[in-house]
Amino acid sequence: MLGRLEALCNLNGVSGDEGRVRRYIRDIAKEYADEVWVDAMGNLYAHKKGEGRRVMACAHMDEVGMIVWGAMDNGLLAYQAGGIDPRVVVSKRVVIGPDEVPGVIGSKAIHLQSREEFSHVLGHNELFIDIGAKDKADALKYVNPGDYVSFTTKWERYGEDKMKAKALDDRVGCAIALELLKNSYDCDFYAVFTVQEELGLRGAQAAVYNVKPEVALILEGTTANDMPEAEGHQHVTKVGAGPAISFMDGGTIVRPKMFEALKRTAEEAGIPFQIRQGTRGGTDAGAIHKALSGCIAGGISVPCRYIHSPSSVASIRDFENAYKLADSFLKTKKFDEVL
């Protein structure tokens, strides 16, 4: 499972350009699922037929990134970003388009900045991608408006229990959902890999109507704020303290029965866990739980420091325990209890 996570994190899959990730997942999923298909949105479905409740495990394939607006007269590229703090991108290496043209995100040198410029955060509209082009015509030989821009950070294990990579949000969820497909559960099981979550849960809005689940389990990477200046109640989650179970976020209030069932699953199986304390942000559950006549949805998340950046950090044990928690929830048929 860890090897698959590494491969998934190293693939580029900015929102709207999830093809590489989808192809990788599809090749694996078809070994275990009874049927695999892709809808018009680009969501990938892996169905393992069974009797009983229709249960969906959901993870999104897309990662935060950028898209090229156009080339300037001096050959630099203007871009639009989604869900990325501009403070984390300066001087970062990127690749652009299907040919993965290398570039660097640059800004005015500190020596040339006015006092006012130095004291405020540069916005994305003040940053540009440098691909080494001499002018606009030269730049457009290699890239085009609409090309996607991805960070180049590779997955790496470091320390005793940590890993860093781009796209841990949400390739951790994709890797867990793939692992669940190997197993047999007493339900009609769907593993669904959605697109464009980072742009407003767009793929999930279509996926929930295609599956019509009774219960949905959302597998995610989530915010960890266990930084020195943050007090305990501000941590949201803590890396290394176990997978996080959410009772609420910016788009979902989890039904109490689902919240309690996930906690009880962890306690009965001896799996360490924590409660996600923040109520900002959101997951695909925000679209799924409101659809149809309503769908009971709950989340299991892997805490990630520096989320939505070129290099996020997470615990390998948290990742493994998130899988164990999802697996135990399905094996013990806790979905029957919440219904």
Number of C-alpha atoms within 10 A of each C-alpha: 13 13 9 19 20 21 15 26 26 21 21 27 25 26 22 19 21 21 17 15 22 21 12 14 21 20 11 15 24 16 12 19 21 12 14 19 13 15 13 8 16 21 22 25 25 26 22 21 17 15 10 12 17 19 24 27 28 29 30 31 36 28 32 27 24 22 23 21 15 20 23 15 13 14 21 24 26 20 23 17 16 15 13 17 13 16 11 13 19 16 15 15 18 23 20 23 19 12 10 17 13 18 24 19 20 17 18 13 8 10 7 9 12 9 9 7 12 14 9 8 11 15 11 19 11 13 20 24 26 22 21 13 18 13 14 16 14 16 22 16 9 14 21 17 15 15 20 26 28 26 27 20 19 16 23 15 15 11 7 8 12 16 19 24 25 29 32 32 30 25 30 31 28 29 24 27 28 25 18 21 23 14 13 16 20 16 20 17 26 26 28 28 29 29 32 25 24 25 15 15 20 18 27 28 21 20 26 24 12 11 17 18 26 21 23 25 26 23 30 29 27 27 26 25 23 19 12 8 9 11 10 14 11 15 19 21 28 27 23 20 16 24 34 30 25 23 20 20 18 12 17 23 17 21 16 11 16 23 20 15 17 24 21 15 22 23 13 9 12 11 18 18 22 19 19 24 20 19 15 12 13 19 27 32 28 21 23 27 25 16 17 12 8 13 20 21 29 28 26 25 30 34 33 28 23 18 23 23 25 23 22 23 23 27 26 21 18 26 24 17 21 28 25 20 24 22 21 18 20 23 16 13 16 17 24 13 10 18 12
